Amino acid sequence: MTQFFKPLLPLSAAVILAACSNATSTNDQSSKTDRAGADIGLLQEGGQSVKSFTTPEGFKRGDKLVAYEGPGWESDKVGYRIYLDGRNALDIFGKRTAPIVLSTVGRGDDYHAMADWGMDILKVGNSLGAGGFGVFDNGEVRQIGDAASYQAEILADDMDKAVLRVTHNKSETCGGDVSGTYTINAGERLTHIDISGDCALPYAAGLIIHDGTSSLVSGGSSGWQYKARYGDQSLVPDGLGLALFYRGEDVSAVSADADDDYIVFKTDRSPRYVTGAAWVQEDGGIQSQAEFLTWLQATQAKLNATAK
């Protein structure tokens, strides 16, 4: 029988093929459009992004220690930042482009002015902003208040997911340490929020109420529900939708006060909820209240379908 042998590649050819294969894999990753990232930029270090930061003794609100006043996280669709102080409110970076940008923002630029990538698009004031958490006290929601110090930590930061934790050490309102963990996935508008730490008052989460916006509620009492607002509430101004998703079993009240549309969590639960934002200038984004409502309902259905 005649035997046929497959000729071996010369070593140089094999090396070239392997290199091409690795380059293709690297290029596939770098060209991926669905992305996530986190940033803590230390201004006293020239804006260098670090993995963790704790405010020093004597820190006060308004000290320019961290870029855009706190840590940030983003996907290819939207960015968030949280005030690293007693406000604990969430703000929104509207994104017009997909690439991860926050590690370049707040380093001498005016992030309240429109750039190619987008800008800060929400006025927070005394509210909880775009789904931050505070406490329920004397019939209204208020910001959580001062603590001995504040710590921000990036727990995960890759192209698929970013996870960041903010801890209020010795919170004056709660009487102990309080932490919020914030998770965003590539390709999503949502931030998943987990609160840990006992508090003397019930925790609450809220959305700022701007004049001229419409309230949208799912109205159910069990499973994942939503409370949202839509209208020309961005700083541009133009269309922006804000949403809270929560499990009906976890809350004791769903209402509003002068500053916030809010939910109040039961004191025997570890609060877990989801916030989201949709800006009209997002690439391929939601263009109307009707489209935003469709997205709310689809997101609610997805959360219920994947509920544990």
N, C-alpha and C positions, 0 to 999 in steps of 0.2 A: 504494500500500500504506500502510495506517495503521501508524505506528510508535508503540510504547509505550516510555516511558522510566521507569526506576525512580527515584522521587524521592530526592534526596539528604537524608540526615539533617541537621538543623541542627547546627552545631558543638557546641552545648551538649549535645545528645543523644548525639553521638559520644563526647564526653569522658566522659559519665556511663557509657556502655556499657563503655568501655575501663577505667574505674576499677573497675567491678563485676567485670570479668574478672580484673583484677589482684588484687582483694580475694579472689575465689574461689580463685585459685592460692595466695595467701598462707595463707588459712584451711585449704586442703587440706594444706599443709606443716605448719602448726602443730598440726593435729589428727591427724597421723600417729602411730600408736601404736608402730611399730617404730623405735627410736631408738638412737643411740650417742653417747658423749661421753667426754671426758678432762679431768683436773683436776690442777693442781699449785697448792696453796693456801699462800701465804706468810703465816705467822702474824704475822711482824713488820710486815707490810703490811696488817694487819687481816683476813687471810684471803683477800686478793685472789688470784684465779686467774691464773697467768702461763703463758707458753708454754715457758719454760725456767728451770732453776735449777741452780747448781753449789754444792756445800757449800763453805764458807769454810775457810781454814786453821785448824787447831785443832778442827775439828768432831769430835764424838764421838757414839757411839750414845746415844740418849735426849735429845739436844738438841732442844728443841721449836721447830724452824724451819719445818717443813712440816706442814700439816694431816694427821692420821692417819699421821704418820711417813714419808710418801712419796707419790709420785704415785698416782693412781687412774684407772681407766677402767671404763666400764659400757655395757650395753645396756639395753633395756627389761625384760630377764629377770634379770640378775645384775650385780653389781659386783665389781671386783677392786681390791686395792691391793698395792703392793710396798714392802717396807722399804728405804728409801734409805740402806743401810749394808751392812756385811759379811754380814748375814743373807741378803739377797737372796731372802727367802721370799715366797710369795704368800699373801694372806689374802682372805677372801670377805666381801662385803657381800651378805647375803640381801635381795632386794627383793620387797616385797609389792605394789608399784604400778609402773606402766610409766614415768612421767616421769623425766627425767634429774635427779639430785639431788646428786651428789657435790660440786658447787661450793658446797653449803650445809652439808656434813658436816664435823665436826671443828673447827668454829669456835666453841668454847665449849660445845658439846653433848656428851653422853655417847653415843658411837656404839655402845657395848656394851649400851645399854639400848634396848628395843624402841620404835621410833617408828612413825608411820603408814606411812612408806615401807619400814621394815625396820630392820636393824641389822648390825653385824659379827657373824658367826655361827661363826667358826672359831678354835680355839686352835691356835697354830702351834708354840710351844715351840722346841726345838732342831732341828726338822725343816725340810724344804723347803716345808712347807705344802701349798697346793693346786696343786702343779705347778711350783714354782720350780726353778731350776737351781743346782747346786753342782758339787762335784768328787768323784771316786771315789779314795779313798786308803786303803791298807792294809786292803782288804776291806770298807770301809763308805763310805757316802755322808756327806758333811759339807757344811755351808754354806761358801760360797766364801771368806769371810774379808775382812779389811780391805784398803783401798786408800788411795792418797794423797788422793783426793777422789771424789765421786760426782756425776754430772750426769743430770738428767732433762729430756727434751725432748718436747714434743707435736709430732708430725710431721703429723698430720691430725686434724681434729676437726669433723665435720659430722654431720648427722642420720643418715647412712648408715653411717659407719665412723669409728672412732677408732684412731689409731696413736701409740704412745708408745715412746720409746727411753730406756733407762737404761744409762749407761756407768760402769764402774769404772775410773777412771784410775790406772794403775800398780798393778794388783792384786798384792798381796804373794804370793799363792798361785800365780798364773798367770805372773807375771813380765812383764806388759805390760797394755795396755788390753783390757778385755772389755766387750762390749755385748750387751744383749738388747733385741730389738724386739718389742713386744706389740701385736697387732691384734685388734680386736673389731668385728664387724659387727652392724648393727641386726637385731633379731629372733632373735639367736643366744645360746646359753650358752657358746660356745667362745671361747678366746683362742688365737690362732696366734702361736707364739714362734719367733724366729730368733736364734741365738747367733752372734756374730762375735768374732774375736780368738783368737790362739793361746794355749794354756795348757800348763804343764808337766805337768799331770795330766789324765786324761780327764774330760770333762764328764759330769754325771749330772743327771737330773731325778727328782723324787719326790713322793709323796703321803704326808701324815702318817698314821700308824697309830694309831687310837683303839681302846680296848678295846670289844668288842662289835660291831665292824663286820665285814662280810663282804668277802672278796677276790673280785673278778670279773676273769677274764683271758680273752682271745680264744684264745690258745694257738698261733696261727700263727707262721710265721717269715719271711714275705715280705709285701709290700704293707702297708697300714695295719692296725695291730693296736691293742689297747687293754689297759690295766691300770687297775683301778678299785677303789673301796671304797664300800660303802653301809651305812648304819645311822643310829642316833640319835646322830650325832656333832656336831651343831650345838651352840652354846652355849645354846640354848633350854632343854632339848635336844629335838630332833625330827629327822625324816628328812632326811638330806643325802647326796647322791651326789657323789663326786669321781672324775675320770677323767683319764688320760693316753692320748693317741693318738700313735702313733709308727710309723715305717716299719721293718719288721723288718730290712731291709738295712742300716739305719743304726746298729744297736745291737750291742754285744758281750756284754751280759748283761742279764737281766731277773730281779730277785730282791728280797729284803727284808732289812732289818736291824732294830734295836730301834726306830728312829724312823720309817723310811720304807719304803714300797713303791717300788721305784726301777727305772730303766733307766739303763744306762751306754752312752754314745755311742762309736762307733769314732773313733779319733784322726785318721783320714784323711778324715773327713766334716765338713761344716759343719752343726752340729746344727740341726734344724728339727722341731718337734713341736707338738702342740695339747693344751691342757688345758681342762677343762670342769667345771661345777658345776651341780647341780640340787637345789633346796631345796623341801621339801614345801609351804611357805607362799607360794611364787611363785604369782602369779595364773594359774590354769589349769595349775599345775605338776605334776610327777611325784609320785605319791602312795605308791609302794611299790617294793621292790627289783625286783619283776617288771617294772614299768613302766620302771624305770631300765635294766634289762637290754635291754628292747626298744629304748629310746633309744640305748644304746651300740651295738647291732647296726645300727640304722638309720644312725647317724652314721658308723660304720666303712664301711658300704656306700657312703654318699655320698662320703666321702673317697677311697675306691678308684675310684669312678666318675669323679671329677673329677681324679684324680692326673695330674700332668704327667710 
